[in-house]
């Protein structure tokens, strides 16, 4: 039987969905550049950095928690339908972000954005897993990785230009036309795939949400409350400890659930799936946490504008965007560790390099060098980790596996965002006791020379945290198996039906 031309090639559908995935990534990198401007506009009267970090953390928290179930929603109702709903939510929430008149309103709308992103993200990987033959998934995931690299370039540059030219609100308004175009293309090009009936583990959703919120809130607000009491007998550490206990209860509940748990623990019997999830958690932590101290350093200690700050990231984005597709094609033929080990190592080295030169006297051009090394490292980690994690998944498990993988990545990002805020604040307290009385203003403009030096030291010390975490990921990927064995045993491609919307 002859099928229509679209289902025979999975590439048009992937290109259409990549637009939405690109927008999600751009929105994260745009906000990292705009954080100082957002703080100056909506939170100018405090010298704490953790308030504005909730603009990122709220997004990531709302992104992470539903991912476990949104992957299943794609299996149940079709990845195309759930993707389109998520894209509509994300685009409308972007309008709300732009019109926010207070930091609290912006944080709330960012949470809605996160929900939209959670609906969209697993569907992209699920479509790759269900429509690409195992031996072509490396190339498809290479495009996925290249999208990350291009977003690293477009996000900071667009963010800098928009913040400098039109105001921070436009980093969100720009999503509206992109979202509309992406919606139309996905409606036309993404096929309807076979759906699979699923039961939804409501108890698992509640337990995972409570655990993540308690842990992240405790980490995020710890420095603000001096790691002591928050409300009466409730302390920061009691919140974190309760979150860990609830997380353990969630894992126990998942193991005992006999129908369909939110997290099918059987997937973790696949060593590559388990190791790739551990690796992507460290990558999520590192990529999210590294940008905050770097952007605050170059804008406040060096006096660069958002646009100038973004230009320092151009070598990273270009290297990642150009090399990621090449790495994807190479992955179809080599052991994943050939790419992952040097890639993760280069990321760690680049962050240590940044830390060594983050002082007021370093020539600005010197920051382009670790940026380029960081981009090369990025090309060797995104696509290879995603391909390794999903290569052995059966079509019925594509949504669950993609949801778990993306949830793990985003949980790493959430913890990274919270941890770097607490670590930065601690380093500031150590290096700049009484900074406010000395004339320091952490909301906008270049810091006085007397403060710029210690502030730079605090930011340099802070960026060593993600460097240490990515080294843990490097150790983890040493335990991967050669992907060739997985390719030979991988399920064959599930053909998309020829029906069109």
N, C-alpha and C positions, 0 to 999 in steps of 0.2 A: 504494500500500500504506500502510495506517495504522500508524504506529509508536506505541509506548507513550508516555504523556505525559512521562516523565522525560527521554528523550533529546531531545525537541523543545525543551526549555529547558535551556540549559547552566548556569543560575544555581544550582540546588540542589547540583549537584556542586561548583561553585566555592565555595559557602558552606561545604560540609563540609570541603573541603581547606584553606580559609582558617584553620580552627581550628588545624590542625597548624602552618601557617606562622606564625600568631599566637604559638603557644607557643615556636617557635624564636626569634622576635624578642624576646619577653618575657624569655626566659632570658638573652639577652645584656644587656639593659638592667637586669635584676635584679642580675646579677653586678657590673655597674659600681657600683651603689650599695652592694653588700655587700662590696666589696674591702677597705675598711679593717677591717671586722669579721672577715673571713676571715683577714687578715694577723695581727690581734691573737690569734686563736684558734689558728692553725696555723703561724705564722711570726713569733713575737713577739720573737725575739732578734737580729734583724738590722734595720739601718736602710736596706737596699737595697729599692727598690720593684719591681725587675725580677722577683723571685721570685714574688710574688703575681700579677704580670701574666701569668705562664704559665698561670694558671687560664683566662684569656681566650684567650691565644695558642694553647694546645694545642687548645682547642675549634675555633678558627678554622682552624688548620692542618689538623686532621683533617677539617674541613668542606670546605676548599678543594680539597685534592688529589683526592678521589674524584669531585668534581662533573663533571669532564670525561667520566667513564665512566658515572656514574649516570644522566645524561640519556639516553645510549645504551641503558642497561638498561631504561629506561621505554619506549623505542621497541621494544625486542626482546621484552620480557615484558609490556608494558602498564603505563601510568603508575599505574593503580589498585593493582596487585600490589606494585610497588616502593615506592609511597607507604606502603602498609600495613605492609610490612616495616620501613621506616625509622621509622615512628611507634612500632612496638613496640620497636625498639632504643633509640630516644630515651627512651621512657618508662621502660624498665628501667634504663637508664644513669642516669636522674635519681634513682632509688632508691639506686644505688651512690654517687652524688655526696653525697647526704644522709647516708649512713652512713660516709663517709670519715673516718678518724681522723688522717690526716696530710696535709700539703700535697701530697706526692708521689702519694698515693692519689687525692686529689681531682683533680689534674691528669690522671691516667690515665683516670679515669671521664669527665672532661670531653672527652677525646679520643674515647671511645666515643660520647658524646652527639653530637659533631661528625660522626661517621660516619653516625649515624641522620639527622641534619639534612641531610647530603649526599644521602642516598637520597630524602628527601622533597621538597626545594626545587625541583629542575627539573621535577618532575611537575606542580606547580601551574601554572607558566607553560606547560608543554606542553599541558595540558588547555585552557587559555585559547586558545592558538594553534590547537588542533585542533578546538575545538567552537564558538568564537565567530566570526561573520562579521567580516571586516576592519573594517567601519564600526562595530562594537559593541565592538571590543577596547579602545578608549579607556576606555569605561565600566567594563569588566571590570578593566582595569589600574588604574582609579581606585579600585576596591574594594581591589585589591592595595596601592595606596599608602595608602589609609585604614587598612588593617590595620597598616601601619608606624606611622602616627600614633597609633592607639589603643594599640598595644603600648608606645610611648614613654610614654604616660600610665600604663597599668596596671603595666608592669614596674617603674619606679622607685617608684611608690606602694605596690604590693604588696610590693616588696622592702624598702622602709623599714618598713612595718608588720610584716612577718614577722620581719625582723632585730631590730627593737626589742622585739617581743612574744614571739616564740617562739625566735629564734636563726637564724643564717645557714643552718642545714641545711634549714629549711622553704622556702627559695626554690627548692629542688630537689624536695622532697616534694610541693609544690603541683602539679607537673607530672603526677603520677600520675592523679588523677581527670580532669584535663583531657585527658590522653592517651587514657584509656579511652573517654570520651565521643566524642572525635574519631575514634577507631578505629571505633566502632560506626556513627557517621553516615557515614563514608567508605565503609564496607562496604556500607551500604544505598543510598547516593545516587550514588556515583561509578560511571559506566558502564564497561563493558569496551570499550576502543577497539581498533581494528585494530592488530595488531603488524606490525613490519617486520624482516626478518632482518638482522643486522649481525655483522660480525667485530669482535673486540675487540683493540685495539692494545696488547698487553702491554708492549712495549718503550717505547711512549710514556708509559704509566702510570708505569713505573719511573723513566724520565728526568725526568718532570715532578715526581714526588714527591721525588726526590733534590735537584733544583735548588731547589725551594721550601724544603725543610727546611734546606739549607745556608745559603741567604740569610737566612731568618728567624732561625735559631739564631744566626748571626753578628751580626745586628742586635740581637737580644734580649740576648745575653750580652756584647756588646762592652764596655760600661761596666764590667761586673763584672770583666773581665780587663784593664781599662785599655787596651783595643784592642791588646793585645799577644799574647803566647804563651798558648795554652790547654793543649796537651799537647806538651811538647818543642818540635819545630820547627813544629808546627801553630799558626798564629796566627788571630786573628779575621778579619783581612783576607784571609788565604789561603782561609779557608772561604767568605767572601762571593764572592771572585773565582772560586773553583771552582764555586760555585753559578751564577754568571753564565755561565761556560763551558758547564756542563751544560745550562743553559736555552737557550743558542744551539744546542747539539747537538740538543736536543729539537725546536727549530723546524726545523732542517735535516732531521732524521729525519721530521718531519711532512710536509715538502715532498716528500721522496723516496718516502714510502709510497704505493704504487700501489693498494692495495685500499681500506681504510677507515681513514684516520688518526684518531687520537683527536680532533684539532682539524682539521676540514675547512677548510683555509686559503682555499678558494674562497668561503666565506661572507663573508670580509673584503673581497671585491670590491664588496660592497654598502656604499657610503659610510656610510649611516645606521647599519648594523650595527657597523661599525668605530668610528665616532665615539661611538655610544652605549656601547660597551664601554669606551672610554677614559674617557668621562664617569662611568660607574658605578664604575670603579676609583677615581677621585678621591673620589666620594661615599662608597664603602666605607671608604677611608682616613680621611676627615674624620669621619664619624659615629662610627666606632670610637675614634679617637684623641682626640676633643674631650672625651669624658665623663670620662676618667681625671683630668686635671689639675683639671677643674672640681669633681669630687666630693671629691678630696683637699683642695682649697682650702676648700670650704664646711664640711667636717667637721673638718679639723685646724686651719685658720687661723681659722675663725669659730666652731667648736664646735657646729655644728648636728648633730642626730641624723640617721640615715639617712632617717627619715620626713620631717623638716623639709627635708632636702636634696632629696628627691624632689618635694616640693611646689613647689619653685622651677622645676620642669620642667613643671608643669601647663599654663601658657599655650602652651608649645611643642606639647605633645601634643594639646591641644584644637584649636588652630589647624590642625595637620596633619590630624587626624582629620576635621574638618568640611570643610576646603577640598579635600582630595585627591579625593573623588568628583566635586566640581564641576570640578576641573581635568581629570579624566578625560573628562567629557562634553564639555568645551570642546575638548579635544585632537582629538576626531573632526572638528572643523570648522576648526581654525586651524593655522598653522605651529608646530611644536613649540618653536621658539626663542622664540615669544611667551611661553611659560611658563617655559622652562628658563633663559633669560638672566636675567630678574629673580629667579627662584627661587634660582639659584646665587649671584647677587650678594648677595641678602639673607642667605644663610647666611654668606658671607664677612664681610659687615658686622657681623652679630650676634656672630661670634667675636672680631673686633677690638674690638667694644663690650665684650664680656666682659673682654678683656685690659686695657682701660683702667680698669675699675672693680674689678678683683680686688685689693683691698687691705683690711686689717682695719678701716678706718674707713667704708667704704661702707655705707649703710643696706641691710638685707637685701632690702627691697621693690624696690630698684633692679635686682636681678637678674631680676625678672619681665619687664622690658621687652625686653632682648635675647632672652629665652626666647620671647616671643611672635613676634618678628621671625624667629627661627630656625624656628618652626613654620610660618609662612607660606611661608618659603623651601622647607621640606621638601615642602610640598604641590605645589610647582612642579617637583620634580625626580624623585621616585620613579616615579610612574605614567608621566609623559611619556618618560622614558628607556627604561623597559621596553617601552612600546608601540612606540616608534620602532625599537628593536632587533629586535623579533619580527614586525613587521607584514608583512614581505615573505617570511617563512619558509614553505616548502612543508611539508605535514604530515609527510613523511618526514624532514625536517630539524628538526622541532620540538624533539625531545629533544636533539639535538646543539647546536642554537642556544641553547636554554634552559640547557643545561649549561655552555656557554662563557660566556654572559652572567653566570650566577650564580657561576661559578668566578672570572671577572674581578672581580666585586664582592667576593667573599670573599678573593681574593688581595690586593686593595687593603686590605681590613680587616686581614688578617694583617700586612701590611707596616706599616699604620698602628699596630697594637697594639705591634709590635716597635719601630718608630721612636719612638713617643711615650715608651715606657719608657726608651729610651736617651737621648732628648732631655731628658726630665724629670730623669733622674739627672745628666746633664751640667749642667743649669741649677742643680740643687741643689748640686753640687760647686762651681760658680762663685759662687753667692750665699751658700752656707752651708758654707764649709770648716770641718771639725771640728765639725759640728753635734752629733754624739753627745756629745762631751766638754763641749759647752755646755749639755747638758741636754735636747736635742731627742729626742723619741721619735715616730717616724713610724708607729707601729702603732695607736695608739688615743688618744682624748682630745684636748682642745684643747692646742695648742702654747703654750709660754711666750711672753709678749709680745716678748721680745728676739729670738725666732726666728720668730714668726708673720709679721713684716714681710718679711724676706728670703725666707721660704718662699713667701709670697704672690707676691712678684716672680718667683720661679722658676716658679710655676704659670702666672702671666700670660704670661710669655715662652714657655712651652711651648704654650699654646693658639694662639699665632700660627702654629705649624707647620701644623695642619690648615687654618687660614685661607688660608695661601699655596697649599696643595695644591688646595683647592676652586676657587681662581682659575684654576688650570691647566685644570680641568674646564670652567669658563666659557669660556675661550678655545677649547677643543675643540668645544663645541656650536655655536659660530658657523659651523662648516663643515657643519652638517646641511643636507639638502635638505628641501623642504616634503614632509610626509608624504602629501599628497593624491596625489602621483604614485605613491607606493608603494601606497596604497589601491587605485588603479585597476588596478594590475598584480598585486595580491596574490592568492594562491591562494584559491579559494573554500573555504568551510567544509567540513570533512570530517565527514560525518554519523556520529554515534555509533550503533552497532548497538542494536537494541531489547532485546537479551538482558539479563537481570538476573542478579545473582549468586544 
